[in-house]
Amino acid sequence: MTYTVAMMPVPPTVYRDIKKRLEDAGYQHAIDQHGHLDMTHIALEPAPALEREHRFGAPPEPMMNPSADWCDRYAAWYFQEQD
């Protein structure tokens, strides 16, 4: 049986996280010989921080050595009221 697969590039960190979760759950069969992750019958849901980003916009741009001002802006973004 053949079927069509839609390829969706994701950031490497997302790929590694999903791959590890599949392996940890015993879903090695969902990883093909090319390293593609077959997500058939697997649903994705937004993480709470991503839902916050969807509602309030992106957080302040991350910095290598964040200043106190950046930390304050991030905290203000993170702890916004959620109606």
C-alpha atoms as a printed R data frame, in Angstrom:
   type eleno elety resid chain resno      x      y      z
1  ATOM     1    CA   MET     A     1  0.000  0.000  0.000
2  ATOM     2    CA   THR     A     2  1.292  3.451 -0.846
3  ATOM     3    CA   TYR     A     3  0.187  6.814  0.432
4  ATOM     4    CA   THR     A     4  1.149 10.446  0.093
5  ATOM     5    CA   VAL     A     5  3.030 12.170  2.889
6  ATOM     6    CA   ALA     A     6  3.120 15.938  3.341
7  ATOM     7    CA   MET     A     7  6.563 16.987  4.554
8  ATOM     8    CA   MET     A     8  6.604 19.756  7.160
9  ATOM     9    CA   PRO     A     9 10.034 21.119  8.102
10 ATOM    10    CA   VAL     A    10 10.322 21.967 11.806
11 ATOM    11    CA   PRO     A    11 13.127 23.468 13.880
12 ATOM    12    CA   PRO     A    12 15.762 20.881 14.883
13 ATOM    13    CA   THR     A    13 14.839 21.204 18.569
14 ATOM    14    CA   VAL     A    14 11.212 20.348 17.787
15 ATOM    15    CA   TYR     A    15 12.278 17.392 15.614
16 ATOM    16    CA   ARG     A    16 14.579 16.020 18.337
17 ATOM    17    CA   ASP     A    17 11.902 16.407 21.011
18 ATOM    18    CA   ILE     A    18  9.231 14.618 18.957
19 ATOM    19    CA   LYS     A    19 11.664 11.872 17.921
20 ATOM    20    CA   LYS     A    20 12.684 11.259 21.543
21 ATOM    21    CA   ARG     A    21  9.052 11.122 22.645
22 ATOM    22    CA   LEU     A    22  8.253  8.609 19.908
23 ATOM    23    CA   GLU     A    23 11.248  6.463 20.865
24 ATOM    24    CA   ASP     A    24 10.451  6.675 24.586
25 ATOM    25    CA   ALA     A    25  6.881  5.564 23.880
26 ATOM    26    CA   GLY     A    26  8.070  2.567 21.819
27 ATOM    27    CA   TYR     A    27  7.101  4.060 18.458
28 ATOM    28    CA   GLN     A    28 10.373  3.307 16.644
29 ATOM    29    CA   HIS     A    29  8.250  2.036 13.744
30 ATOM    30    CA   ALA     A    30  7.133  5.669 13.205
31 ATOM    31    CA   ILE     A    31 10.698  6.668 12.259
32 ATOM    32    CA   ASP     A    32 11.575  5.632  8.722
33 ATOM    33    CA   GLN     A    33 14.996  4.782  7.251
34 ATOM    34    CA   HIS     A    34 15.507  8.440  6.264
35 ATOM    35    CA   GLY     A    35 14.717  9.744  9.752
36 ATOM    36    CA   HIS     A    36 11.286 11.049  8.779
37 ATOM    37    CA   LEU     A    37  8.772 10.976 11.626
38 ATOM    38    CA   ASP     A    38  5.432  9.467 10.608
39 ATOM    39    CA   MET     A    39  2.872 11.378 12.653
40 ATOM    40    CA   THR     A    40 -0.147  9.345 11.537
41 ATOM    41    CA   HIS     A    41 -2.707  9.226 14.370
42 ATOM    42    CA   ILE     A    42 -0.590 11.516 16.549
43 ATOM    43    CA   ALA     A    43 -2.061 14.855 17.550
44 ATOM    44    CA   LEU     A    44 -0.135 17.991 18.435
45 ATOM    45    CA   GLU     A    45 -1.391 20.410 21.066
46 ATOM    46    CA   PRO     A    46 -0.107 23.854 22.023
47 ATOM    47    CA   ALA     A    47  2.091 24.079 25.070
48 ATOM    48    CA   PRO     A    48  0.925 26.643 27.644
49 ATOM    49    CA   ALA     A    49  3.765 29.026 26.781
50 ATOM    50    CA   LEU     A    50  2.901 28.796 23.091
51 ATOM    51    CA   GLU     A    51 -0.749 29.505 23.840
52 ATOM    52    CA   ARG     A    52  0.381 32.575 25.769
53 ATOM    53    CA   GLU     A    53  2.446 33.658 22.756
54 ATOM    54    CA   HIS     A    54 -0.573 33.187 20.508
55 ATOM    55    CA   ARG     A    55 -2.720 35.375 22.774
56 ATOM    56    CA   PHE     A    56 -0.200 38.056 23.742
57 ATOM    57    CA   GLY     A    57  2.313 38.099 20.908
58 ATOM    58    CA   ALA     A    58  5.920 36.949 20.910
59 ATOM    59    CA   PRO     A    59  8.010 37.415 24.034
60 ATOM    60    CA   PRO     A    60 10.885 39.905 24.051
61 ATOM    61    CA   GLU     A    61 13.736 38.742 21.806
62 ATOM    62    CA   PRO     A    62 16.067 36.445 23.800
63 ATOM    63    CA   MET     A    63 19.575 37.644 24.507
64 ATOM    64    CA   MET     A    64 22.829 35.831 25.270
65 ATOM    65    CA   ASN     A    65 23.397 37.928 28.405
66 ATOM    66    CA   PRO     A    66 19.994 39.336 29.295
67 ATOM    67    CA   SER     A    67 19.905 42.682 31.035
68 ATOM    68    CA   ALA     A    68 17.715 43.412 34.043
69 ATOM    69    CA   ASP     A    69 15.455 45.405 31.711
70 ATOM    70    CA   TRP     A    70 15.010 42.388 29.413
71 ATOM    71    CA   CYS     A    71 14.234 40.143 32.395
72 ATOM    72    CA   ASP     A    72 11.600 42.624 33.582
73 ATOM    73    CA   ARG     A    73 10.035 42.792 30.106
74 ATOM    74    CA   TYR     A    74 10.009 38.985 29.846
75 ATOM    75    CA   ALA     A    75  8.417 38.613 33.273
76 ATOM    76    CA   ALA     A    76  5.788 41.222 32.368
77 ATOM    77    CA   TRP     A    77  5.037 39.344 29.142
78 ATOM    78    CA   TYR     A    78  4.961 35.913 30.831
79 ATOM    79    CA   PHE     A    79  2.744 36.874 33.740
80 ATOM    80    CA   GLN     A    80  0.110 38.831 31.802
81 ATOM    81    CA   GLU     A    81 -3.433 38.249 32.965
82 ATOM    82    CA   GLN     A    82 -5.226 35.536 31.075
83 ATOM    83    CA   ASP     A    83 -8.962 36.219 31.015
